[in-house]
Amino acid sequence: MIKVELTHRAMLDLIEINEYSIQKFGQKIAEKYLDDIEAALLLIREQPKLLISKKDASKFFQFYPVRKHHLICTRVKDNVIVLTIKHCQMDLLERLNELEPSLQLEAELLNSKLLGKS
């Protein structure tokens, strides 16, 4: 079975999304939003082929849209690792280019570690 994990960065993104949603829309909406993200994570675990690759992004990144956000993941064997979660209003590829050196390094290190090449 596929294992889905979130990096520390992705967990911080979730906290930020939750705090923003509570502030702008209230507790109920924030909880629903996080529930939708959790449902997406479960769906990815069951059907990892739903992750999308983008030709303009690094080969290490795969994406899954959830409401107004994208889960940005990397896949290693039976592991899907959510690296970060970004809002759709952002120019996603531009934002990834800003993050890419550290995000790609993180994906490569996780890949190496999970494949036993560390």
Summary of the structure (lengths in Angstrom):
residues: 118
radius of gyration: 14.2
end to end distance: 23.5
largest distance: 45.6
contacts: 329
relative contact order: 0.17
helix: 54%
strand: 23%
